[in-house]
């Protein structure tokens, strides 16, 4: 089965929500339209950001966090209501 691909906009959005604004801005400039997890991790390495860092910043635990794909399946797409 091929590895899932993610849009650079999704990557930047997650980084921004996790508080990594500089990496988010650079992701929009540097990443191709779609990336796999290996490309994402390679992009984050020079910033010293790991997958566990992002999960932690978003309030999760790396040990019990659901996969990105299962999270995306539960989160409705579209604009976020003000709140």
Buried (B, 14 or more C-beta within 10 A) or exposed (E): EEEEEBEBEBBBBBBBEBEBEEBBEBBBEEBEEBBEBEBBEEBBEEBEBEBEBBBBBEEBEEEEBEEBEEEEEEEEEEEEEEE
